[in-house]
Amino acid sequence: MEAVKLSQQQSARMAELPDDYRVVGVLHRAPLVRKPTGQIIRIGQNGRLTAATDAARRRVAAASPTSD
């Protein structure tokens, strides 16, 4: 995973996330987070959580190891 400098708002939001939320990638300086339900969300520069785009979900799926 690439190193990304987060905005203050993004850092604050990351600190507030429950322990079972996992950072699974980064797209355009926005961390992508997987909720326990499997939904992928992004943390925007303003710290707001929004639904990830289809491109972001595809990127995460492509990077995830497949289980046999």
N, C-alpha and C positions, 0 to 999 in steps of 0.2 A: 504494500500500500504506500502511496506517495505521501510525503510530508506536506502538510498544508497549514498555513498560518490562519488561525481562526479569528474572527472578529470578537470583540468583547461580548457581544450579545450571543454569539454562537457558543463561546466558552461557558457563559452563564447557563445557557440552556442545557449543554452537555452535563454540567454539574447537577442539574435538577432531574435528569433522567433516572428512572428506576434501574436497579441493578440488572434486571432481566432484558433490558434493551441493549442491543449490540451494534457497534459501528461496523459496517460491512463494506464500506467503500467511500469514495469521494468523487464527485462529479462537478466540475466548474466551481471549485472552492467551497462546495457545500457537502458536509458529511451526510452519508446515507446510513440510516439506522434501521435495523430490523426489529419490529415489535415482537413480543411473544406470540402473537397471532400469525406471524409470518409476513405481515404487511411491511413494505419498505416505505419509509418516509425520509424526507430531507430536512436539514436544518439550514434555513436561509441565512443570508448575511445579517438580517435583522433579528435572528434568533427564533423566528417563527417556524413551527413544524408544518410542513405541507406534504401532500402526497407526492411521491416520486414520479417522474415522467416515465413513459414507456422505455425510453432509451436508458434511463438510469436502472430500471428493473432488469432490462436485458443485460446491461453491463455486470450487474451483481450476479445474475444467473450464470453468465458465461465464466465468471471468475470462481464460482462456487464449485467445490469438488463434487463429482457425481458419486452416488452410492450404488453399489452393485448388489 
